[in-house]
Amino acid sequence: MKLKLTMGKCFSRLNWIGYLSSFCKRTGALVLVLAFFGFAAMTLSAQPGSSSGDAAMARAESLLNARKFKEAIKAFNEVNARQDNTCDACYWGIAQAYWGLADYKNTEENCDRVLQYAGANVRLEVLAHALKGVAAHARAVQGDRGRFKEAEREFQAAYKLDSGDPHRATFLFNLGLTELQNGEKVEGIATLKSYLGQVPTGQAADLARRIIANPRLASAELAPDFSLRALDGQTYSLGQLRGKIVLLDFWASWCPPCRDSVLFVSELAKRFSGEPFVIISISSDTDAKVWRAFIQKHKMVWPQYRDSGYRMRATYNVHVLPTFILIDQDGAVLTRQSGWGVSAAVVIENLISEGLATLASQNAQSSKLQTEK
């Protein structure tokens, strides 16, 4: 649930972090982060088939690596024109640039041109199929659900071609998630189990197991894991809080809208005391004394953490204060509200109540099943 709200907000002092989370923002499919981010990092740096001696090609690649995507497209087109528009590496660079611009249709079309001219360059074929797959997937989650099948075909093609590559299983992981998102539960679970047969450990493997146990997570926005030591001396991690509703409150004492929201957060802490609900306030204050004094003055008795290195803000891609991120008992994001106002308060409070009701119902059903056994 994401609403466009007009409200008070503070733009943070942290510069925009481009650690590839832009893909998540564009597609709304955070469950694909682990697999797709690994691929995106590879595609934005690799340039199979390019000529290091060609100054024009080197310039085009440099523009691409600098994320100057429009300029890169123009530069690659100029090189391609001198090669009678048959340059596979040029089309590959253009495809990546369109991906960077979130123009997924043109990304797919240029991947097709890569495949047309790649010849015996199997590695380039693999990358083109894989990038076309993530582009088709992005279009699918944006509403063109028919592209899910296209994405599946591309991941299958990449997997079959890439028999010797160490990243091969990534395509299998992507395929399983896409199948589940397309309603193919049996096929998706089977594919993820095949993935686990090849990659039994690691973050992606843990995620695959979670999704196999709870297939709805394949279509959810999963919150990144974290571990932090709060002001009360306790350590909190998302894994430890599984089974509870969690509200992450990103704020700072120097931010006026944040100060305005403190009473609301305090009331939430009191209202839902005793429930499986945890608030963690994550401050961007640079002065520890000022931060502690503010907390004490306003009796902020729930867990408090000072994010002095902006690690949590980077993890959750937070650039506006305050930002509230509500996470359900399975680690899925229920809502992200940036800024402060009445509308945000209503959304957050209602979703907490609904989430706790759902959790109570699940727990009651589980207890009933245990009793019947």
Secondary structure, 3 states (H helix, E strand, C coil): CCCCCCCECEECCCCCCCCCCHHHHHHCCHHHHHHHHHHHHHHCCCCCCCCCCCHHHHHHHHHHHCCCHHHHHHHHHHHHHCCCCCCHHHHHHHHHHHHHCCCHHHHHHHHHHHHHHCCCCHHHHHHHHHHHHHHHHHHHHCCCCCHHHHHHHHHHHHHHHCCCCCCHHHHHHHHHHHHHHCCCHHHHHHHHHHHHHHCCCCHHHHHHHHHHHCHHHHHCCECCCCEEECCCCCEEECCCCCCCEEEEEEECCCCHHHHHHHHHHHHHHHHCCCCCEEEEEEECCCCHHHHHHHHHHCCCCCCEEECCCCHHHHHCCCCEECEEEEECCCCEEEEEEECECHHHHHHHHHHHHHHHHHHHHHHHHHHHHHHHC
